[in-house]
Amino acid sequence: MEANNMTETSFVSLNRSDLMAKEEDIDRASRSLKAMSHPLRLKILCVLGNREVSVQDIVENVGTSQSNISQHLAILRDKGILKSRKDANRVYYKVGDDRTLKLIEMMQHVFCSVH
């Protein structure tokens, strides 16, 4: 109960001017969550976890076409969620921010039956 009260207190202590000062943070979070909310993109993020994975390996693990995966990877990269690097003829992706990894871990803990 105490932890819940502390969370409520944290939200209550923010006044209107604090929220308005955080408008940029709210916009960034909203854009990121919108990009991650697509089932296939969320699955890609779960496949990546905290490691770097080639596009070919993502395709094998997610189970759809490479062109479809590439479109979704481009969206996640354009929103700043993923980073990529090219090595010879392979492209590797990883989650670009540890905060996003924490969010994915929390979602797995809350929504997935197996952790």
C-alpha positions as CSV (number, residue, x, y, z in Angstrom):
1,M,0.0,0.0,0.0
2,E,2.8,2.5,0.9
3,A,4.4,2.2,-2.5
4,N,1.1,2.9,-4.2
5,N,0.6,6.0,-2.0
6,M,4.0,7.2,-2.9
7,T,3.1,6.9,-6.6
8,E,-0.1,8.7,-6.1
9,T,1.7,11.4,-4.2
10,S,4.2,11.8,-7.0
11,F,1.5,12.4,-9.5
12,V,-0.4,14.7,-7.2
13,S,2.6,16.8,-6.5
14,L,2.9,17.8,-10.2
15,N,1.0,21.0,-10.8
16,R,-0.1,22.4,-14.1
17,S,3.0,24.4,-14.8
18,D,5.2,21.3,-14.2
19,L,3.1,19.4,-16.7
20,M,3.4,22.2,-19.3
21,A,7.2,22.3,-18.8
22,K,7.3,18.6,-19.6
23,E,5.3,18.9,-22.9
24,E,8.3,17.9,-25.0
25,D,8.7,14.8,-22.8
26,I,5.0,14.0,-23.2
27,D,5.1,14.3,-26.9
28,R,8.3,12.1,-27.2
29,A,6.7,9.5,-25.0
30,S,3.5,9.5,-27.0
31,R,5.3,9.2,-30.3
32,S,7.4,6.3,-29.0
33,L,4.4,4.4,-27.5
34,K,2.4,4.9,-30.7
35,A,5.3,3.4,-32.7
36,M,5.7,0.5,-30.3
37,S,2.0,-0.3,-30.0
38,H,1.8,-2.1,-33.3
39,P,1.8,-5.9,-32.5
40,L,4.5,-6.7,-35.1
41,R,6.8,-3.9,-33.9
42,L,6.3,-4.9,-30.3
43,K,7.2,-8.5,-31.3
44,I,10.4,-7.1,-33.0
45,L,11.3,-5.3,-29.8
46,C,10.8,-8.4,-27.7
47,V,13.0,-10.4,-30.2
48,L,15.7,-7.8,-29.9
49,G,15.7,-7.4,-26.1
50,N,19.0,-6.1,-25.0
51,R,21.1,-7.6,-27.8
52,E,22.0,-6.7,-31.4
53,V,20.2,-8.8,-34.0
54,S,20.5,-9.0,-37.8
55,V,17.5,-8.4,-40.0
56,Q,17.7,-12.0,-41.2
57,D,17.5,-13.3,-37.6
58,I,14.6,-10.9,-36.9
59,V,12.7,-12.2,-39.9
60,E,13.3,-15.9,-38.8
61,N,12.1,-15.1,-35.2
62,V,9.1,-13.0,-36.1
63,G,7.9,-15.0,-39.0
64,T,6.9,-12.6,-41.7
65,S,8.5,-11.3,-44.9
66,Q,11.8,-9.4,-44.9
67,S,10.1,-6.4,-46.7
68,N,7.4,-6.3,-44.0
69,I,10.0,-6.4,-41.2
70,S,12.1,-3.8,-42.9
71,Q,9.2,-1.4,-43.1
72,H,8.5,-1.8,-39.4
73,L,12.2,-1.5,-38.5
74,A,12.4,1.8,-40.5
75,I,9.5,3.2,-38.4
76,L,11.1,2.2,-35.1
77,R,14.5,3.6,-36.3
78,D,12.9,6.9,-37.5
79,K,11.2,7.3,-34.1
80,G,14.6,6.9,-32.4
81,I,13.7,3.6,-30.8
82,L,16.2,1.5,-32.7
83,K,19.8,2.0,-33.8
84,S,21.2,0.2,-36.7
85,R,24.6,-0.6,-38.1
86,K,25.7,-2.2,-41.3
87,D,28.4,-4.9,-41.5
88,A,29.2,-6.0,-45.0
89,N,25.9,-7.1,-46.5
90,R,24.1,-7.4,-43.1
91,V,22.2,-4.8,-41.1
92,Y,22.0,-5.2,-37.4
93,Y,19.5,-3.5,-35.1
94,K,19.4,-2.9,-31.3
95,V,17.2,-0.9,-29.0
96,G,18.8,2.5,-28.7
97,D,17.9,3.5,-25.2
98,D,18.1,1.6,-21.9
99,R,14.8,3.3,-20.8
100,T,13.0,1.6,-23.7
101,L,14.4,-1.7,-22.6
102,K,13.1,-1.1,-19.1
103,L,9.7,-0.3,-20.5
104,I,9.7,-3.5,-22.6
105,E,10.7,-5.5,-19.5
106,M,7.9,-4.0,-17.5
107,M,5.4,-4.8,-20.2
108,Q,6.6,-8.4,-20.4
109,H,6.3,-8.6,-16.6
110,V,2.8,-7.2,-16.6
111,F,1.3,-8.7,-19.8
112,C,3.2,-11.9,-20.5
113,S,2.3,-15.2,-18.9
114,V,5.9,-16.4,-19.0
115,H,8.7,-14.1,-17.8
